[in-house]
Amino acid sequence: MLILYDIPSLHPDKNWSPNVCKPRLALNYKSIPYRTEWVEYPQIESLAQRLGVKPTSLKADRVMPEYTLPIIHDESTGVSIADSLPIALYLEETYPGSPRLFPEGSKALRAAWDGPFCKRGLKILPSNVKMGLGSEEYFKRTKAAKLGRERFEDIAPRGEKRRKHFEAWEEDLGKLNGRGENMGYVMGDAISYADFIVAGWVGLAMLVLDEGEWEGVKSWHGEFWGRALEGTDEWRVMSHST
Ligand SMILES: N[C@@H](CCC(=O)N[C@@H](CS)C(=O)NCC(=O)O)C(=O)O
């Protein structure tokens, strides 16, 4: 059995993380059996060290290594991996009989679709996630430090600044999807890993934005973002959780 480590929230089904959503969609799409194990933020580092996986980033001080989820541990091969993209590449290579995540010509797309969501989304989306007591203090403290704010509550822009932030976000995403109004999937007709990147971020937007803001995001660029979520809906299911 393969284990997918995820961070719990107080939202329905507990899951919220866009980065963990990507391998979850990939596992479900490929019908690879797995189970979810929940790890609160302060315990991610010790889990990663126990499994011997590499840090994926640096902490707010830009010196100390930062360990992140998703991490998978594949009991059938003994392999543990951190970072959503290396995980997707591992799944593609190790389970070749299942539907492809990277159809011909789609590998270059994968990184391009993460950036614009992160850049603007990070200031808005995580601030609205309802964390449980096991993660809340750590989450708020480290997110504020990373984004250079004294208080977590100061991360998300408010009022007119917030409206402008959404406008800039829409513009960024417009550049990304080009004239994609009529697009179904990122690659046109074929589903690929880039769709799971989009679905991870748009899924979080749906979960945490208030209805008005979510309706806005969904409708940008000829409803492309709403369609991106609907198009991957059948794989958004949770596996058995511990
Ligand atoms: N590049 C990584 C980023 C993963 C990431 O940032 N994960 C967040 C949760 S969405 C995390 O685990 N953060 C740990 C922390 O902030 O201490 C990936 O794509 O997997």
The ligand as a Gaussian input file, in Angstrom:
#p B3LYP/6-31G(d) Opt

LIG

0 1
 N        7.278000      22.351000      -3.667000
 C        6.488000      21.662000      -2.684000
 C        5.753000      22.642000      -1.835000
 C        4.940000      21.939000      -0.766000
 C        4.431000      22.872000       0.307000
 O        4.730000      24.070000       0.340000
 N        3.661000      22.277000       1.227000
 C        3.141000      23.012000       2.355000
 C        1.676000      22.668000       2.567000
 S        0.677000      23.215000       1.182000
 C        3.910000      22.557000       3.587000
 O        3.984000      21.371000       3.858000
 N        4.521000      23.484000       4.338000
 C        5.269000      23.162000       5.509000
 C        5.638000      24.381000       6.315000
 O        5.260000      25.494000       5.924000
 O        6.272000      24.212000       7.383000
 C        5.523000      20.696000      -3.399000
 O        5.128000      20.998000      -4.545000
 O        5.213000      19.643000      -2.842000

